[in-house]
Amino acid sequence: MSAFLAGFSIGLSLILAIGAQNAFVIKQGLLRQHVFWVCLVCAVSDALLISAGVAGFSVVVKTYPQVEDIARYGGALFLIVYGTSSLWSAFKNKHTLDPTTKAPSSLNKTLAVCLAFTWLNPHVYLDTLVLLGSVSTQYGANKDLFGIGAVCASFVFFFSLGYGARLLTPYFKKAHTWKVLEGAVGVVMLILATELLR
């Protein structure tokens, strides 16, 4: 069980920070739009990457470092576009008082954005493929248990974040609060894009 708990705690600590993906999950939770599918896509994506890292894919990343560069620049471009769009929405668009009344985006469009946040984020490769993959080797024959623990942490975190966000809905009955969220999401995206380009 020590390998499982280590994987769970380390995996959870790596995804706790509010980044682009987490901000998107919170926003979908507030909107109550496609929450289950967004949480599932994020968690399953993490599971695939963690499994690949534990299986030794970190060796591929070290052998072909250009993979990380491609993800870095592609991720930065995506964050700039999405961040600018959020800022434009915060300052120019007329927001409804209740986020649950906002016109829903299609499931396909929502999942496409969700997949972009997940797979165009170079930090996710560093955290899952390289870091968790490297740490798992310390557990020898129990490295699979370590990986399972990290995967469980992702599922617990994303579903808690997505469905827990609706507890904040009363605060978002004020149009001003919704505009602040859009602005904050935009700023976070642009900061992350700047960090990626450094």
N, C-alpha and C positions, 0 to 999 in steps of 0.2 A: 504493500500500500504506500510505502514511502516514495516510490517512483511515481505513482499516480498522483499523490498529493503535491509532489514537487512540480510535476508537469502542469497540474491545475493552477498552482499559485504563480508559477513563472509565466504561464500563458495568460493568466488574468492580468498580471501586472503589466504585460506588454501592450494590452489593448485598452487599458483604463483611460489613457489620455484622450481628451476630446480632440479628435482630428477630423479630417474631411468626411470619412466614412461614418464615424459616430455621429457627427452633426447631421448628416443626411438621415440616419436612422431615427434620431430624435425628431427631426422635422416630419418624417412620415408618421411617426407615432402620434405627434400632435394633430396631424391632419386626419389620422385614422384611415389612411389609404394604403392598402396592400401591405399592412404591417407584417403579417405572417410570412409572406413571400420575400419581403425585403430582409427580415431577420434570418430566414432560412438560407437565402442566397449568400449572405455574409458569413454565416456559420459554416455552411458546406464549403464555401471557398477557402475559409481558414482551415477546415479539416483536410482538404486536398493538399494545401500547401504544407501544413504541418506533417502530414503523412509522407509527402515527398522529401521534406527535410530530414525526418527521422530515418527514411529509407536511404539517405545519402545523396540527395540532389544538391546539397551545398557544395559538393565536389565539382559539379557542373558549373555552378556560379563562379567558383574560384578559378576554374579552368578557362571560362569564357566571360571575363568581366564586362564585355560590351553589352551583355544582356541587362546588366544593372543600369548602364548608361541609357540604353533605349527606353527602359521603363522610367528612368528619372526625367528625361526630356518630354516624353509623351505624357507622363503624369503632370508635369509642370504646366504644359499647354492646356490640358483638360481643366486643371484647377483655376487657371487664369480666366478661361472662358466662363466656367460655372460661377466663380467668385464675382466676376464683373456683372454677370446676369443677376445674382442675388443682391448686389449693391444697387443696381438699377431698379430692381423690384422694391427695395427698401425706400428709396428716395423718390421714385416717380409713380409707382403704381398705387392704385387705391385699394387698400386692404379691407377685407370683410372683418366684422367684429368677432366672429366666431370661426376659428380655423376649420371646424368640422363642416362648415357650409361651403367651403371652397370647392370649386369644380375639380373633380378628380382627374388625375392624369391616367392614361391608359396603363394597364399592367405591363405591357411590353416596353413602353417608354420608361416607366419607373425602374424596371429591372435592368434596362440598358444603362441607365445612369448609375444604378447600384453596382453593376458589374464593372463599370469604368472606375468608380471610386475604389473598388477593391483591387482590381488587377492592374491598374495604372499607377498604383502607389508603390514606389520602390521600397519604402520602409517595411511593407508587409513581407517582401521577399527577404529582407535582412532579418526581420524578427522571426519569421517562420522557417524559411529554408536554411538560413545560415546559423542564426543564434540558437533556436530551439533544436535544430538538427545537430549542432555541435554539442550542446549540453546533454542531449539524449545519449550520446556515446559514453558518458560517464556512468550510465546505468546498465551497461553491458547487455545481458540477456533480458533485462527488464526495460529496455529502452522503448518497447512497444507500449508498455503500461504508462511510461512517461508521456508518450505521444497521445494516448487515449485521454490522459488527464488534461493535457493542453487543449485537445479537441472539445472535451466537456466544458472547459472554462469558456471557450468561444460561444458555445450554444447557450450556456447560462447567461453570459454577459449580453449578447445581442438580443435575446428574447426579453430579458429584464429591461434593457434600455428601450426597446421598441414599445413594449406594452406599458412600461412604467412612465413613459413620457406623457401619457394621457392624464396622469395625475396633475400635470401642470396646466391642463386645459382652462380652468377658471381664470388663470392669469392672462390667458390669451383671448379673453372676451373683449379686451381693450385693443383697439387697432394699433395703438402706439407700441404695445408689447410685441405684437407680431412684426412690426417694422424693425424693432430693435433686434429680434431674432434673425430676420433676413439680413440686416446689416452686419450682425456679428458673424453669421455664417460666411458672408462675403469676405469679411476681413480675415477670418481664419483661413479661408481658401487661398487668398492672395499671399498671406504670410507663409503658408506651407509651400506655395509655388516659388516664392523667393528663396526659401531655405533649400529647395531642391536644385535651384539654378546656381547656388553658390559653389 
